[in-house]
Amino acid sequence: MSTSPGTGATRAPSVVHPSARQVPVLWLALLASPVAAAGNAAVLILGDLGRSLGIPTATASWLVTVFALALAIATPLFATLLRRRGTRTALWLAATCVTTGTVLVAVSPWLPLLLAGRAVQAAGGAGLTAIAMNLAGTARRMGVISAGTGILGAVGPLLGERLTGTVSWRAALSLLAVTLLAVPAVSRHTRPAPPPTGDRFDTRGALLLAVLSGGLVLLPYRPLPALAVAAVAAALLAPHIRRRPDGYVPAAALGSRLFRGSALIALALSGSYFTLLFAVPQMLTDRAGRPATAVAVGQMAAMITGSLLTLGFAAVSARLGHRTVRVILLAAGTLAAAAAVLAHGAVVPLAAVGLAVFAATAANATQSVAAASAVPDRQRPAAIGLFQLCYLLGGALGPALATTLVLR
C-alpha cells in the first residue's frame, strides 16, 4: 500500500499469492462461485422438501441455516489449514468434503443425515472459496470471482426450483458438485505442502471462534441463548488472542485499522444486501400485489446486472485509491437501502437490490485484498478467512433482519 506524498490518496493494495498468476481466473471462479448457487438453491423448494420428508416447511428451513452455519465455521478453519499445510492439501480435503456431502444428500432418507450432508458440503465449499480468494491476488481477479458468485447466487433459487421440477430436490441440493470440475485444473498449479512450521495448532482459539460464530448465526432464531453463548465466547477469546497473538485469530489483523475497516464494510454491506434480497420480493408480492414469478425474474435480472458492474469496478479500483473505493461502496449501499424503503412501485426497489448486490460483491472483491495486505504474508490466509467470516455473518443475519424490520 502506498500513499502519494502530500495528497493523502492511498492506492488500493495488491496482494499477489505466489501462484496467483499461474491459475486462470475462470478456474478460480468455477471453484468458488457454485457455493452461492448451492446455498440459495433450497430457498424456493423448502415446501417440496418438507412434503417429501414428512416434516413442516419451517423444519426444512434448517437446511438453509445449517449450510450458512457450516460455511461460517469452516472458512477460518480452512484458512488455517492453507497456512499450515499448503494449497494442495486444503484443495483435496475440501473436494473430499464436497463429494462426501453430496453423496449423503443424494441418498439420505432422514433429515438428520441430510443436514449432516449439507454441513459437510458447506465445509468443502468454504475451503474451495478460501483457496480461490487466496490464489486471486488482485482486485481485478477477485472481481471476477465475486461477480461469478453474485450471478450464480442470483440464479440459484430458480435453478433449484427447475431442477426440483424436472429431476428431484436432491439434484437441486447437489449443485455444489459442479465446483469439482475445477479442482484438477487448480491442483496442477499448486505446490507441494510446505515443511511443518513446528507451532501447535491453536485448538482453543479455533473452538472459541467457532462458538462465537455459531452464536451470532443463531442469534435470530434463539436470541437470548445465542447472545449469551456469543458473549461468553467473545469474553474468553479476547484474552486468548493476547496470549497467542500468532494463533488462530491473528492479533495483527484485529489490531490493524485497515483490516477492521475492510471487515466491517463487508459485514455491513453484506447484511444490507441479504436484508433487501429477502425483503423486497415479499414487499412487492404481498403489499404491491405483483406476481411472484415476475418479481423473481426481475430480481434475478437486477442481481446479475449488479454482479456484472462489479467486474468493471474491480478493474478500475486500484486507480481510484482505497478511500475513494470505500466512499463509493458505502454510498451505493446507503442509496440501495434508502431506495428500497422509500420508493413506490416495482422498478426502483428491484434496482435497489441490484445496487445492493453491486455494493456487497464489490466490497468482497476490493476489501478482501485490502484486508490481506494488513498482515504479514504468513498470516494472509487467516486474514482472508476472518474477512470472509464477516461477510458470511452479514449474509446469515440479513434474512432475519428483513423479517424483523420489514416483513412483520
C-alpha positions in Angstrom: 0.0 0.0 0.0 1.5 3.3 -1.0 0.5 6.9 -0.3 1.1 9.7 -2.7 3.1 12.4 -0.9 1.1 15.4 0.1 -2.2 14.2 -1.3 -3.3 11.6 1.2 -4.6 9.5 -1.7 -3.9 5.9 -0.8 -3.6 3.3 -3.6 -5.6 0.1 -3.3 -3.3 -2.6 -2.1 -2.5 -5.5 -4.3 -1.5 -8.8 -2.6 -0.4 -11.5 -5.0 -0.1 -15.1 -4.0 3.0 -16.8 -5.5 0.7 -19.0 -7.6 -1.9 -16.3 -8.4 -0.6 -15.5 -11.9 -0.4 -19.2 -12.9 -4.1 -20.2 -12.2 -6.5 -18.9 -14.8 -9.1 -16.8 -13.1 -12.0 -18.6 -14.7 -11.0 -21.8 -12.9 -10.9 -19.9 -9.6 -14.4 -18.5 -10.4 -15.7 -22.0 -11.0 -14.0 -23.2 -7.8 -15.8 -20.6 -5.7 -19.0 -19.4 -7.4 -21.2 -22.5 -7.2 -21.2 -22.1 -3.4 -23.6 -19.2 -3.8 -25.9 -21.2 -6.1 -25.8 -24.2 -3.7 -26.7 -22.0 -0.7 -29.6 -20.4 -2.5 -30.9 -23.5 -4.3 -33.0 -24.5 -1.3 -34.9 -21.2 -0.9 -37.8 -22.0 -3.2 -38.1 -25.7 -2.6 -38.5 -26.0 1.1 -42.2 -26.9 0.7 -41.2 -29.8 -1.6 -38.5 -30.9 0.8 -41.0 -30.8 3.7 -43.6 -32.9 1.9 -41.0 -35.4 0.7 -39.5 -35.9 4.2 -42.8 -35.6 6.0 -41.8 -32.5 8.0 -43.0 -28.9 8.3 -41.6 -26.3 6.0 -40.2 -24.4 9.0 -38.2 -27.6 10.0 -36.9 -28.0 6.4 -35.6 -24.4 6.6 -32.8 -25.7 8.8 -31.2 -27.0 5.6 -30.5 -23.3 4.8 -29.4 -22.4 8.3 -27.1 -25.4 8.7 -25.4 -24.6 5.4 -24.8 -21.0 6.4 -23.5 -22.0 9.8 -21.1 -24.6 8.4 -19.8 -22.0 5.9 -19.1 -19.6 8.7 -17.3 -22.0 10.9 -15.3 -23.8 8.2 -14.0 -20.7 6.5 -11.3 -19.8 9.1 -10.6 -23.5 9.7 -9.6 -23.9 6.0 -7.7 -20.6 6.1 -5.6 -22.0 8.9 -5.1 -25.3 7.0 -3.9 -23.3 4.0 -1.3 -21.6 6.1 -0.1 -24.8 7.8 -0.4 -27.5 5.1 -0.5 -25.6 1.8 -3.0 -25.2 -1.0 -2.9 -28.7 -2.4 -3.8 -30.4 0.9 -6.6 -27.9 1.6 -7.9 -28.2 -2.0 -8.2 -32.0 -2.0 -9.6 -32.1 1.5 -12.3 -29.5 0.5 -13.1 -31.5 -2.6 -13.5 -34.6 -0.5 -15.9 -32.8 1.8 -18.0 -31.6 -1.2 -18.1 -35.2 -2.6 -18.9 -36.8 0.7 -21.6 -34.3 1.5 -23.2 -34.6 -2.0 -23.3 -38.4 -1.7 -25.1 -38.0 1.7 -27.6 -35.6 0.2 -28.2 -37.9 -2.7 -29.0 -41.0 -0.7 -30.2 -39.8 2.8 -33.7 -40.8 3.7 -33.7 -38.9 7.0 -33.5 -35.2 7.9 -30.6 -35.6 10.4 -28.4 -37.3 7.8 -29.4 -34.8 5.2 -28.5 -31.9 7.5 -25.1 -33.6 8.0 -24.6 -33.9 4.3 -25.4 -30.2 3.8 -23.0 -29.2 6.6 -20.2 -31.3 5.1 -20.9 -29.8 1.6 -20.8 -26.3 3.0 -17.5 -27.0 4.8 -16.0 -28.1 1.5 -17.4 -25.1 -0.3 -15.9 -22.8 2.4 -12.5 -24.4 1.7 -12.7 -24.0 -2.0 -13.8 -20.4 -1.7 -10.9 -19.6 0.7 -8.5 -21.2 -1.8 -9.8 -19.3 -4.7 -9.6 -16.0 -2.8 -6.0 -16.7 -1.7 -5.0 -17.5 -5.3 -6.8 -14.5 -6.8 -4.3 -11.9 -5.6 -5.6 -8.7 -7.2 -8.8 -6.8 -7.0 -9.4 -7.4 -10.7 -9.2 -11.2 -10.4 -11.2 -11.0 -7.2 -13.9 -9.1 -9.0 -14.3 -12.0 -11.5 -14.8 -14.4 -8.6 -17.2 -12.0 -6.8 -19.2 -11.3 -9.9 -19.5 -15.1 -10.6 -20.6 -15.6 -7.1 -23.3 -12.9 -7.4 -24.5 -14.2 -10.7 -24.8 -17.8 -9.6 -26.4 -16.6 -6.3 -29.0 -14.8 -8.4 -29.9 -17.8 -10.5 -29.6 -20.3 -7.6 -33.3 -20.2 -6.4 -34.8 -20.5 -9.8 -32.3 -23.1 -10.8 -33.1 -25.1 -7.7 -36.8 -24.9 -8.4 -36.3 -26.0 -12.1 -34.1 -29.0 -11.1 -36.7 -30.0 -8.4 -39.5 -29.9 -11.0 -37.6 -31.8 -13.7 -35.3 -34.1 -11.7 -35.7 -34.0 -7.9 -34.9 -31.8 -4.9 -31.8 -34.0 -4.4 -30.4 -32.8 -7.7 -31.1 -29.2 -6.6 -29.2 -29.8 -3.3 -26.3 -31.3 -5.2 -25.4 -28.2 -7.3 -22.2 -27.7 -5.4 -20.7 -30.7 -7.1 -20.2 -28.6 -10.2 -17.2 -27.0 -8.4 -15.3 -30.3 -8.5 -14.8 -29.7 -12.2 -12.2 -27.0 -11.4 -10.3 -29.0 -8.8 -7.9 -30.9 -11.1 -7.1 -27.8 -13.1 -6.3 -25.7 -10.0 -4.4 -28.6 -8.4 -2.0 -28.6 -11.4 -0.9 -25.1 -10.4 -0.4 -25.7 -6.7 2.7 -26.5 -4.9 3.5 -29.4 -2.5 2.8 -28.8 1.2 5.3 -26.5 2.9 7.5 -28.0 5.6 5.9 -28.2 9.1 6.2 -25.0 11.0 6.6 -26.6 14.4 3.9 -24.5 16.0 1.0 -26.2 17.6 -2.5 -25.7 16.2 -4.5 -23.2 18.3 -7.3 -25.5 19.2 -8.7 -23.2 21.9 -8.8 -20.2 19.6 -10.5 -22.3 16.8 -13.1 -23.6 19.2 -13.9 -20.2 20.7 -14.2 -18.6 17.3 -16.5 -21.4 16.1 -18.7 -21.0 19.2 -18.8 -17.2 18.7 -19.7 -17.6 15.0 -22.4 -20.1 15.8 -23.9 -17.9 18.4 -24.1 -15.0 16.0 -25.6 -17.0 13.2 -28.2 -18.5 15.5 -29.0 -15.1 17.1 -32.2 -14.5 15.1 -33.6 -17.9 16.0 -32.8 -18.2 19.7 -31.8 -14.7 20.7 -31.1 -15.0 24.4 -29.3 -18.3 24.5 -27.3 -17.4 21.3 -26.4 -14.0 22.7 -25.2 -15.5 26.0 -23.1 -18.1 24.1 -21.6 -15.5 21.8 -20.8 -13.1 24.7 -19.1 -15.8 26.7 -17.1 -16.9 23.7 -16.0 -13.3 22.9 -15.0 -12.7 26.6 -12.8 -15.8 26.6 -11.4 -15.2 23.1 -10.1 -11.7 23.8 -7.5 -12.7 26.5 -6.6 -15.8 24.5 -5.6 -13.7 21.5 -3.4 -11.6 23.7 -1.7 -14.8 24.9 -1.3 -16.2 21.4 -1.1 -13.3 19.0 0.0 -15.6 16.2 -2.7 -18.2 16.8 -5.9 -19.0 15.1 -7.1 -15.4 15.2 -4.0 -13.2 14.5 -3.7 -10.2 16.7 -2.1 -8.3 13.8 -5.4 -8.5 11.9 -7.5 -7.3 14.7 -5.0 -4.6 15.6 -5.0 -3.2 12.0 -7.2 -0.3 11.3 -7.2 -1.2 7.6 -8.3 -4.8 8.3 -11.0 -3.7 10.8 -12.4 -1.2 8.4 -12.5 -3.6 5.5 -14.2 -6.4 7.5 -16.8 -4.0 9.0 -17.6 -2.7 5.5 -18.0 -6.2 4.2 -20.3 -7.1 7.2 -22.5 -4.0 6.8 -22.9 -4.2 3.0 -23.4 -8.0 3.1 -26.1 -7.7 5.8 -27.8 -4.9 3.9 -27.8 -6.9 0.6 -29.2 -10.0 2.1 -31.8 -8.0 4.0 -33.1 -6.5 0.7 -32.8 -9.8 -1.1 -35.4 -11.3 1.2 -37.4 -8.1 2.0 -38.0 -6.6 -1.5 -39.7 -9.7 -3.1 -42.0 -10.1 -0.2 -42.9 -6.4 -0.2 -43.7 -6.5 -3.9 -45.8 -9.6 -3.8 -47.7 -9.0 -0.5 -48.0 -5.2 -0.4 -47.9 -4.2 -4.1 -49.7 -7.3 -5.5 -47.0 -8.1 -8.0 -46.9 -11.7 -9.4 -44.3 -13.8 -7.6 -42.8 -15.2 -10.8 -42.4 -11.7 -12.3 -40.8 -10.5 -9.1 -38.4 -13.4 -9.0 -37.3 -12.8 -12.7 -36.9 -9.1 -12.1 -34.8 -9.6 -9.0 -32.6 -12.1 -10.8 -32.0 -9.6 -13.6 -31.2 -6.9 -11.1 -28.8 -9.2 -9.3 -27.0 -10.2 -12.5 -26.6 -6.6 -13.5 -25.2 -5.6 -10.1 -22.8 -8.5 -10.3 -21.6 -7.5 -13.7 -21.0 -4.0 -12.5 -18.6 -5.4 -10.0 -16.3 -6.6 -12.8 -15.8 -3.1 -14.2 -15.5 -1.5 -10.8 -12.9 -4.1 -9.5 -10.9 -3.5 -12.7 -10.5 0.3 -12.0 -10.5 0.2 -8.2 -6.7 0.2 -8.0 -6.6 3.5 -9.8 -9.2 5.1 -7.5 -7.5 4.5 -4.2 -9.0 2.6 -1.3 -10.6 5.7 0.4 -12.5 6.6 -2.8 -13.5 2.9 -3.2 -14.9 2.8 0.3 -16.9 6.0 -0.2 -18.4 4.6 -3.4 -19.3 1.3 -1.8 -20.9 2.9 1.3 -22.8 5.4 -0.8 -24.1 2.6 -3.0 -25.2 0.6 -0.1 -26.9 3.5 1.6 -28.7 4.6 -1.6 -29.9 1.0 -2.1 -31.3 0.8 1.4 -33.0 4.2 1.1 -34.5 3.5 -2.3 -35.9 0.1 -1.1 -37.6 1.7 1.9 -38.8 5.0 0.4 -39.7 4.1 -3.2 -43.0 3.0 -4.6 -43.8 0.7 -7.5 -41.6 -2.2 -8.5 -38.8 -0.8 -10.7 -37.0 1.2 -8.1 -37.0 -1.5 -5.3 -35.7 -4.0 -7.8 -33.0 -1.6 -8.9 -32.1 -1.2 -5.2 -31.5 -4.9 -5.0 -29.1 -4.7 -7.9 -27.3 -1.7 -6.4 -27.0 -3.6 -3.1 -25.6 -6.7 -4.9 -23.0 -4.4 -6.5 -22.1 -2.8 -3.2 -21.7 -6.2 -1.4 -19.9 -8.1 -4.2 -17.6 -5.2 -5.0 -16.8 -4.9 -1.3 -15.9 -8.6 -1.3 -13.6 -8.1 -4.3 -11.8 -4.9 -3.2 -11.8 -5.0 0.6 -10.6 -8.6 0.8 -7.4 -7.6 -0.9 -7.1 -4.6 1.4 -7.6 -6.9 4.5 -5.0 -9.3 3.3 -2.4 -6.5 2.9 -2.9 -5.5 6.5 -1.0 -8.5 7.9 2.3 -10.3 7.3 2.4 -12.7 4.4 2.4 -15.8 6.6 -0.9 -14.7 8.2 -2.6 -13.7 4.9 -4.8 -16.8 4.6 -6.0 -16.3 8.2 -6.8 -12.7 7.5 -8.8 -13.6 4.3 -10.6 -16.3 6.3 -11.6 -13.8 9.0 -12.7 -11.3 6.4 -14.9 -13.9 4.7 -16.3 -14.9 8.1 -17.5 -11.3 8.5 -19.1 -11.3 5.0 -20.8 -14.6 5.7 -22.2 -13.4 9.0 -23.8 -10.5 7.2 -25.4 -13.0 4.9 -26.7 -15.1 7.8 -28.1 -12.1 9.7 -29.7 -10.3 6.8 -32.8 -12.5 6.3 -33.6 -12.4 10.0 -33.2 -8.6 9.9 -35.6 -8.4 7.0 -38.2 -10.4 8.9 -37.8 -8.2 12.0 -37.8 -4.8 10.4 -39.7 -5.1 7.2 -41.9 -8.2 7.0 -43.7 -8.0 10.3 
